[in-house]
Amino acid sequence: MVPDFLRRRRKRRADERAAAHLDAQLRAAADIAISRARRALTRRMAELALPLPDRERVDVQDVLAVAHEHFGLTDVDREQAATVLRARFETRTAALDLDTDAYGD
């Protein structure tokens, strides 16, 4: 018989691990979405032979789509995905060549 305090501790730790795992998956999904947008921009610039950098867009919906496609996540909170996209957008200096709707959510 497992005492209640151990059961509660195990549940709390399992919840913490699950939340950390979800955050890691969302960060990866945001990175993939940003990389896809940058590749699309690079292809478009090469095709059009643009001398000046054009802009591409990465949206919260892109992150949700990648999270579903790669990790099977179907019920991710849109605000949580926007928060992760904002953090990754700033870390990866995507504002130099990409636009996003993550700040409007």
C-alpha positions in Angstrom: 0.0 0.0 0.0 1.4 3.4 -1.1 0.9 6.2 1.4 -1.1 9.2 0.1 1.7 11.6 0.3 3.8 9.4 -2.0 0.9 9.0 -4.4 0.4 12.8 -4.5 4.2 13.4 -5.0 4.3 10.9 -7.9 1.3 12.5 -9.6 2.8 16.0 -9.2 6.1 14.8 -10.7 4.3 13.0 -13.5 2.3 16.2 -14.2 5.5 18.3 -14.2 7.2 15.9 -16.7 4.2 15.9 -19.0 4.1 19.7 -19.0 7.9 19.9 -19.7 7.5 17.3 -22.5 4.6 19.3 -24.1 6.7 22.5 -23.9 9.6 20.8 -25.6 7.3 19.5 -28.3 5.8 23.0 -28.9 9.3 24.6 -29.0 10.3 22.0 -31.6 7.1 22.7 -33.6 7.7 26.4 -33.5 11.3 25.9 -34.7 10.1 23.7 -37.6 7.4 26.2 -38.6 10.0 29.1 -38.6 12.5 27.0 -40.6 9.7 26.2 -43.1 8.9 29.8 -43.5 12.5 30.7 -44.0 13.0 28.0 -46.6 9.9 29.2 -48.5 11.3 32.8 -48.4 14.6 31.6 -49.7 13.0 29.6 -52.6 10.8 32.5 -53.5 13.7 35.0 -53.5 15.7 32.6 -55.7 12.8 32.1 -58.2 12.1 35.8 -58.5 15.7 36.9 -58.2 14.8 39.5 -55.7 17.7 41.8 -54.7 16.0 43.0 -51.5 14.8 40.6 -48.9 11.1 40.0 -49.0 9.1 38.8 -46.0 7.4 35.5 -45.2 4.9 34.7 -42.5 4.8 32.1 -39.7 1.5 32.0 -37.8 0.3 30.3 -34.6 -1.8 28.0 -36.8 1.5 26.9 -38.5 2.8 25.8 -35.1 -0.4 24.0 -34.3 -0.3 22.2 -37.6 3.3 21.1 -37.1 2.5 20.0 -33.5 -0.3 17.9 -34.9 1.7 16.6 -37.9 4.9 15.7 -36.0 3.8 15.0 -32.5 0.1 14.1 -32.8 -1.0 16.9 -30.5 -4.6 17.8 -31.2 -5.8 19.9 -28.2 -3.0 22.4 -27.7 -4.1 25.7 -26.3 -3.8 28.5 -28.9 -2.4 31.0 -26.4 0.2 28.5 -25.2 1.3 27.9 -28.8 1.4 31.7 -29.3 3.6 32.1 -26.2 6.0 29.5 -27.4 6.1 31.0 -30.9 6.9 34.4 -29.5 9.8 33.1 -27.5 11.3 31.1 -30.4 10.6 34.0 -32.8 12.7 36.3 -30.7 15.4 33.7 -29.9 15.9 32.8 -33.5 15.8 36.5 -34.7 13.0 35.7 -37.1 11.8 39.3 -36.9 14.6 40.2 -39.4 12.9 38.3 -42.2 9.6 36.9 -41.0 6.2 38.2 -39.8 4.0 36.6 -37.2 0.5 36.8 -35.6 1.8 35.5 -32.3 1.8 39.0 -30.8 -1.8 39.7 -31.7 -3.2 36.6 -29.9 
